[in-house]
Amino acid sequence: MAQGQPDRSRRDADRRGGAHLQHPGGGEPQGGGGPDRGRVSDAPDRADAREDGLGSLAFAFRHCEDLVRAGDPDRYFATLFAPQGARPHLFALYAFSLTIARVREAASNPMAGEIRLQWWRDALQGEARGDVKANPVAAALLDAIVARRLGRQPFVDLIDARVFDLYDDPMPRLNDLEGYCGETASALFRLASLILCDGAEPGGAAAAGHAGVAYGITGLLRALPWHARGGQVYLPADVFRAHGVTREDIVTGRGGPGLRGACA
């Protein structure tokens, strides 16, 4: 562990058995630093939408669009090709994904991150305390779920998959990495297709699964230096071992020919 960084390792008794990394039943995936690092609230990343009369759904959708434009430009520009009426709900989906993907940055330690993710579970399941819709991302997402007749469980599954991000656990094997990408990137492809079809079955679940895995792995390779600086290694342990690379080589930036071979 790098000096000055929080301990993000998990004791064996705390592990969830890695089930959140696996494709359910061996099939396609289904449905798929912040300024407050020392503080955890019931409504993470809440924007003060009450001031100046901005506590409206229109504001919530604009907030989501701004988040995606700044933090996920690939999906932002892709959404501009969608029918205009579907764009606000697509931006809500992607803003939600971006928000839960950033929980590690916003939380001071894994337990604080777990609490933030639990708030989102509770918000989706109607069990959160306080005014959930004061969080503009939550307000926009809940509107999208109702308007597009989406199930809530796929969003909970997406949250569960992000628990892995909070810790520095190794990614054991290549199929675990594929499972992780299936439960994150593939889930977004799948949910976006449902939004575009007003909740009706669009077909193409297998295509969404494969596209998400390819897109997810590509994104993780691009972000490898950034993740490594934070002590995270998404590259599967069996792959870098086969190329003579250790985790320390990656997080310390030593790299070398072995790392280039592993990434290839």
C-alpha positions as a Markdown table, in Angstrom:
| # | Residue | x | y | z |
|---|---|---|---|---|
| 1 | Met | 0.0 | 0.0 | 0.0 |
| 2 | Ala | 1.4 | 3.4 | -0.9 |
| 3 | Gln | 2.3 | 5.7 | 2.0 |
| 4 | Gly | -0.5 | 8.1 | 2.8 |
| 5 | Gln | -3.2 | 6.1 | 1.0 |
| 6 | Pro | -6.1 | 4.5 | 2.9 |
| 7 | Asp | -6.1 | 0.8 | 3.4 |
| 8 | Arg | -8.4 | -0.5 | 0.7 |
| 9 | Ser | -7.7 | -4.2 | 1.1 |
| 10 | Arg | -10.4 | -6.5 | 2.4 |
| 11 | Arg | -10.1 | -9.3 | 5.0 |
| 12 | Asp | -11.3 | -12.6 | 3.7 |
| 13 | Ala | -14.3 | -12.4 | 6.0 |
| 14 | Asp | -15.4 | -9.1 | 4.4 |
| 15 | Arg | -15.3 | -10.3 | 0.9 |
| 16 | Arg | -18.4 | -11.0 | -1.1 |
| 17 | Gly | -17.0 | -14.1 | -2.8 |
| 18 | Gly | -16.4 | -12.3 | -6.1 |
| 19 | Ala | -20.0 | -13.0 | -7.2 |
| 20 | His | -20.4 | -9.4 | -8.4 |
| 21 | Leu | -17.7 | -10.0 | -11.0 |
| 22 | Gln | -19.4 | -13.0 | -12.6 |
| 23 | His | -21.9 | -13.3 | -15.4 |
| 24 | Pro | -25.1 | -14.6 | -13.8 |
| 25 | Gly | -25.5 | -18.3 | -14.6 |
| 26 | Gly | -22.6 | -18.1 | -17.1 |
| 27 | Gly | -24.8 | -16.2 | -19.6 |
| 28 | Glu | -24.9 | -12.6 | -20.8 |
| 29 | Pro | -24.9 | -9.9 | -18.2 |
| 30 | Gln | -28.5 | -8.9 | -17.3 |
| 31 | Gly | -29.8 | -5.4 | -17.6 |
| 32 | Gly | -26.9 | -4.9 | -17.9 |
| 33 | Gly | -11.5 | 13.3 | -5.2 |
| 34 | Gly | -14.4 | 14.8 | -4.3 |
| 35 | Pro | -14.4 | 18.0 | -2.2 |
| 36 | Asp | -16.1 | 16.1 | 0.6 |
| 37 | Arg | -13.6 | 13.2 | 1.0 |
| 38 | Gly | -13.8 | 13.3 | 4.8 |
| 39 | Arg | -17.6 | 13.4 | 5.0 |
| 40 | Val | -20.4 | 11.1 | 4.1 |
| 41 | Ser | -24.0 | 12.4 | 3.7 |
| 42 | Asp | -27.3 | 10.6 | 3.1 |
| 43 | Ala | -27.4 | 12.3 | -0.3 |
| 44 | Pro | -24.0 | 12.0 | -2.0 |
| 45 | Asp | -23.0 | 14.6 | -4.6 |
| 46 | Arg | -26.1 | 16.6 | -3.9 |
| 47 | Ala | -26.3 | 19.9 | -5.8 |
| 48 | Asp | -28.3 | 22.6 | -4.1 |
| 49 | Ala | -31.2 | 22.6 | -6.5 |
| 50 | Arg | -33.4 | 24.6 | -4.1 |
| 51 | Glu | -31.8 | 27.9 | -4.5 |
| 52 | Asp | -33.1 | 30.4 | -7.1 |
| 53 | Gly | -36.1 | 28.2 | -7.9 |
| 54 | Leu | -33.9 | 25.6 | -9.6 |
| 55 | Gly | -35.5 | 22.6 | -7.8 |
| 56 | Ser | -37.2 | 21.4 | -11.0 |
| 57 | Leu | -37.0 | 18.3 | -13.1 |
| 58 | Ala | -35.7 | 20.4 | -16.0 |
| 59 | Phe | -32.8 | 21.5 | -13.8 |
| 60 | Ala | -32.1 | 17.9 | -12.9 |
| 61 | Phe | -31.9 | 16.8 | -16.5 |
| 62 | Arg | -29.6 | 19.8 | -17.3 |
| 63 | His | -27.4 | 18.9 | -14.4 |
| 64 | Cys | -27.1 | 15.3 | -15.7 |
| 65 | Glu | -26.3 | 16.5 | -19.2 |
| 66 | Asp | -23.6 | 18.8 | -17.8 |
| 67 | Leu | -22.1 | 15.9 | -15.8 |
| 68 | Val | -22.0 | 13.6 | -18.7 |
| 69 | Arg | -20.5 | 16.3 | -21.0 |
| 70 | Ala | -17.7 | 16.9 | -18.6 |
| 71 | Gly | -17.1 | 13.4 | -17.3 |
| 72 | Asp | -18.0 | 11.0 | -20.1 |
| 73 | Pro | -17.6 | 12.7 | -23.4 |
| 74 | Asp | -17.9 | 9.5 | -25.4 |
| 75 | Arg | -21.4 | 8.8 | -24.2 |
| 76 | Tyr | -22.3 | 12.5 | -24.3 |
| 77 | Phe | -21.6 | 12.7 | -28.1 |
| 78 | Ala | -23.2 | 9.4 | -28.7 |
| 79 | Thr | -26.4 | 10.6 | -27.0 |
| 80 | Leu | -26.6 | 13.5 | -29.4 |
| 81 | Phe | -27.4 | 11.0 | -32.2 |
| 82 | Ala | -30.3 | 9.6 | -30.2 |
| 83 | Pro | -33.9 | 10.9 | -30.8 |
| 84 | Gln | -34.3 | 14.2 | -29.0 |
| 85 | Gly | -37.0 | 13.0 | -26.7 |
| 86 | Ala | -34.8 | 10.2 | -25.4 |
| 87 | Arg | -31.8 | 12.2 | -24.6 |
| 88 | Pro | -32.7 | 13.5 | -21.2 |
| 89 | His | -33.3 | 10.0 | -19.9 |
| 90 | Leu | -30.1 | 8.7 | -21.5 |
| 91 | Phe | -28.2 | 11.5 | -19.8 |
| 92 | Ala | -29.8 | 10.6 | -16.5 |
| 93 | Leu | -28.7 | 7.0 | -17.0 |
| 94 | Tyr | -25.1 | 8.0 | -17.8 |
| 95 | Ala | -24.9 | 10.6 | -15.0 |
| 96 | Phe | -26.0 | 7.9 | -12.5 |
| 97 | Ser | -23.3 | 5.6 | -13.9 |
| 98 | Leu | -20.7 | 8.3 | -13.7 |
| 99 | Thr | -21.7 | 9.2 | -10.1 |
| 100 | Ile | -21.5 | 5.7 | -8.7 |
| 101 | Ala | -18.2 | 5.1 | -10.7 |
| 102 | Arg | -16.7 | 8.1 | -8.8 |
| 103 | Val | -17.7 | 7.0 | -5.3 |
| 104 | Arg | -14.1 | 5.8 | -4.6 |
| 105 | Glu | -12.8 | 9.3 | -5.4 |
| 106 | Ala | -15.5 | 11.0 | -3.3 |
| 107 | Ala | -15.2 | 8.7 | -0.2 |
| 108 | Ser | -12.3 | 8.8 | 2.3 |
| 109 | Asn | -12.3 | 5.0 | 2.7 |
| 110 | Pro | -14.1 | 1.9 | 1.4 |
| 111 | Met | -16.7 | 1.8 | 4.2 |
| 112 | Ala | -17.7 | 5.4 | 3.4 |
| 113 | Gly | -18.0 | 4.3 | -0.2 |
| 114 | Glu | -20.2 | 1.4 | 0.8 |
| 115 | Ile | -22.5 | 3.8 | 2.6 |
| 116 | Arg | -22.8 | 6.0 | -0.4 |
| 117 | Leu | -23.6 | 3.0 | -2.7 |
| 118 | Gln | -26.2 | 1.9 | -0.1 |
| 119 | Trp | -27.8 | 5.3 | -0.3 |
| 120 | Trp | -28.3 | 4.8 | -4.0 |
| 121 | Arg | -29.8 | 1.3 | -3.4 |
| 122 | Asp | -32.2 | 2.7 | -0.9 |
| 123 | Ala | -33.1 | 5.6 | -3.2 |
| 124 | Leu | -34.0 | 3.2 | -6.0 |
| 125 | Gln | -36.0 | 0.9 | -3.7 |
| 126 | Gly | -37.9 | 3.7 | -2.0 |
| 127 | Glu | -36.1 | 3.2 | 1.3 |
| 128 | Ala | -33.9 | 6.3 | 1.5 |
| 129 | Arg | -34.3 | 8.8 | 4.3 |
| 130 | Gly | -35.0 | 12.4 | 3.4 |
| 131 | Asp | -35.9 | 14.0 | 0.1 |
| 132 | Val | -34.2 | 11.8 | -2.5 |
| 133 | Lys | -35.2 | 14.1 | -5.4 |
| 134 | Ala | -33.2 | 16.9 | -3.9 |
| 135 | Asn | -30.3 | 15.0 | -5.5 |
| 136 | Pro | -30.7 | 16.0 | -9.2 |
| 137 | Val | -29.2 | 12.8 | -10.6 |
| 138 | Ala | -31.6 | 10.7 | -8.5 |
| 139 | Ala | -34.5 | 12.8 | -9.5 |
| 140 | Ala | -33.8 | 12.5 | -13.2 |
| 141 | Leu | -33.0 | 8.8 | -12.9 |
| 142 | Leu | -36.2 | 8.0 | -11.1 |
| 143 | Asp | -38.2 | 9.9 | -13.7 |
| 144 | Ala | -36.5 | 7.9 | -16.4 |
| 145 | Ile | -37.3 | 4.6 | -14.7 |
| 146 | Val | -41.0 | 5.5 | -14.5 |
| 147 | Ala | -41.3 | 7.1 | -17.9 |
| 148 | Arg | -39.5 | 4.4 | -19.8 |
| 149 | Arg | -41.0 | 1.5 | -17.7 |
| 150 | Leu | -37.6 | 0.2 | -16.6 |
| 151 | Gly | -37.0 | -2.3 | -13.9 |
| 152 | Arg | -35.1 | -1.2 | -10.9 |
| 153 | Gln | -33.1 | -4.3 | -10.2 |
| 154 | Pro | -30.7 | -3.8 | -13.1 |
| 155 | Phe | -29.7 | -0.5 | -11.5 |
| 156 | Val | -29.2 | -2.2 | -8.2 |
| 157 | Asp | -27.0 | -4.8 | -10.0 |
| 158 | Leu | -24.9 | -2.0 | -11.5 |
| 159 | Ile | -24.4 | -0.5 | -8.0 |
| 160 | Asp | -23.4 | -4.0 | -6.7 |
| 161 | Ala | -20.8 | -4.3 | -9.5 |
| 162 | Arg | -19.2 | -1.0 | -8.4 |
| 163 | Val | -18.4 | -2.3 | -4.9 |
| 164 | Phe | -15.3 | -3.9 | -6.5 |
| 165 | Asp | -14.0 | -0.4 | -7.3 |
| 166 | Leu | -13.8 | 0.6 | -3.6 |
| 167 | Tyr | -11.1 | -1.9 | -2.8 |
| 168 | Asp | -7.7 | -2.8 | -4.1 |
| 169 | Asp | -8.6 | -6.5 | -4.6 |
| 170 | Pro | -6.9 | -8.1 | -7.6 |
| 171 | Met | -8.8 | -9.0 | -10.7 |
| 172 | Pro | -8.0 | -12.7 | -10.6 |
| 173 | Arg | -8.6 | -13.9 | -14.2 |
| 174 | Leu | -9.5 | -12.6 | -17.6 |
| 175 | Asn | -13.1 | -14.0 | -17.4 |
| 176 | Asp | -13.5 | -12.0 | -14.1 |
| 177 | Leu | -12.6 | -8.9 | -16.0 |
| 178 | Glu | -15.0 | -9.7 | -18.8 |
| 179 | Gly | -17.7 | -10.3 | -16.1 |
| 180 | Tyr | -17.0 | -6.9 | -14.5 |
| 181 | Cys | -17.2 | -5.2 | -17.8 |
| 182 | Gly | -20.4 | -7.1 | -18.6 |
| 183 | Glu | -22.0 | -5.9 | -15.3 |
| 184 | Thr | -20.9 | -2.3 | -15.9 |
| 185 | Ala | -20.4 | -1.2 | -19.5 |
| 186 | Ser | -22.7 | -4.0 | -21.0 |
| 187 | Ala | -25.4 | -3.1 | -18.5 |
| 188 | Leu | -25.3 | 0.5 | -19.8 |
| 189 | Phe | -25.7 | -0.6 | -23.4 |
| 190 | Arg | -28.6 | -2.8 | -22.4 |
| 191 | Leu | -30.4 | -0.1 | -20.3 |
| 192 | Ala | -29.8 | 2.5 | -23.0 |
| 193 | Ser | -31.4 | 0.3 | -25.6 |
| 194 | Leu | -34.4 | -0.2 | -23.3 |
| 195 | Ile | -34.8 | 3.6 | -22.9 |
| 196 | Leu | -34.8 | 4.0 | -26.7 |
| 197 | Cys | -37.5 | 1.4 | -26.9 |
| 198 | Asp | -39.7 | 2.8 | -24.0 |
| 199 | Gly | -38.9 | -0.3 | -21.9 |
| 200 | Ala | -39.9 | -2.7 | -24.6 |
| 201 | Glu | -37.6 | -5.6 | -25.4 |
| 202 | Pro | -35.3 | -4.3 | -28.1 |
| 203 | Gly | -33.5 | -7.6 | -28.8 |
| 204 | Gly | -29.7 | -7.7 | -29.1 |
| 205 | Ala | -28.9 | -8.6 | -25.5 |
| 206 | Ala | -25.9 | -10.7 | -26.8 |
| 207 | Ala | -24.7 | -7.8 | -28.9 |
| 208 | Ala | -25.0 | -5.4 | -25.8 |
| 209 | Gly | -23.0 | -8.0 | -23.8 |
| 210 | His | -20.1 | -8.3 | -26.3 |
| 211 | Ala | -20.0 | -4.6 | -27.1 |
| 212 | Gly | -19.9 | -3.7 | -23.4 |
| 213 | Val | -17.1 | -6.1 | -22.7 |
| 214 | Ala | -15.0 | -4.7 | -25.6 |
| 215 | Tyr | -15.8 | -1.1 | -24.7 |
| 216 | Gly | -15.1 | -1.7 | -21.0 |
| 217 | Ile | -11.8 | -3.4 | -21.5 |
| 218 | Thr | -10.7 | -0.7 | -23.9 |
| 219 | Gly | -11.6 | 2.0 | -21.4 |
| 220 | Leu | -9.8 | 0.3 | -18.6 |
| 221 | Leu | -6.6 | 0.0 | -20.7 |
| 222 | Arg | -6.8 | 3.7 | -21.5 |
| 223 | Ala | -7.2 | 4.5 | -17.8 |
| 224 | Leu | -4.5 | 2.1 | -16.6 |
| 225 | Pro | -2.0 | 4.8 | -15.6 |
| 226 | Trp | -4.6 | 6.8 | -13.8 |
| 227 | His | -5.9 | 3.7 | -11.9 |
| 228 | Ala | -2.4 | 2.5 | -11.1 |
| 229 | Arg | -1.6 | 5.9 | -9.4 |
| 230 | Gly | -4.5 | 5.2 | -7.1 |
| 231 | Gly | -3.5 | 1.7 | -6.3 |
| 232 | Gln | -6.0 | 0.0 | -8.6 |
| 233 | Val | -5.1 | -2.7 | -11.1 |
| 234 | Tyr | -7.9 | -4.0 | -13.3 |
| 235 | Leu | -5.5 | -6.0 | -15.5 |
| 236 | Pro | -6.2 | -9.7 | -14.7 |
| 237 | Ala | -3.6 | -11.3 | -12.4 |
| 238 | Asp | -3.3 | -14.4 | -14.6 |
| 239 | Val | -2.4 | -12.2 | -17.6 |
| 240 | Phe | 0.3 | -10.1 | -16.0 |
| 241 | Arg | 1.8 | -13.1 | -14.3 |
| 242 | Ala | 2.1 | -14.8 | -17.6 |
| 243 | His | 4.2 | -11.8 | -18.8 |
| 244 | Gly | 6.4 | -11.6 | -15.7 |
| 245 | Val | 4.7 | -8.5 | -14.3 |
| 246 | Thr | 3.9 | -7.9 | -10.7 |
| 247 | Arg | 1.2 | -5.6 | -9.2 |
| 248 | Glu | 4.0 | -3.5 | -7.7 |
| 249 | Asp | 5.5 | -3.0 | -11.2 |
| 250 | Ile | 2.2 | -1.5 | -12.3 |
| 251 | Val | 1.3 | 0.7 | -9.3 |
| 252 | Thr | 4.9 | 2.1 | -9.1 |
| 253 | Gly | 5.0 | 2.8 | -12.8 |
| 254 | Arg | 7.9 | 0.5 | -13.5 |
| 255 | Gly | 6.0 | -1.2 | -16.3 |
| 256 | Gly | 8.4 | -2.4 | -19.0 |
| 257 | Pro | 8.1 | -4.7 | -22.0 |
| 258 | Gly | 6.2 | -7.3 | -19.9 |
| 259 | Leu | 3.4 | -4.8 | -19.2 |
| 260 | Arg | 3.2 | -3.8 | -22.8 |
| 261 | Gly | 2.8 | -7.4 | -23.7 |
| 262 | Ala | 0.1 | -8.0 | -21.1 |
| 263 | Cys | -1.9 | -5.0 | -22.4 |
| 264 | Ala | -1.6 | -6.2 | -25.9 |
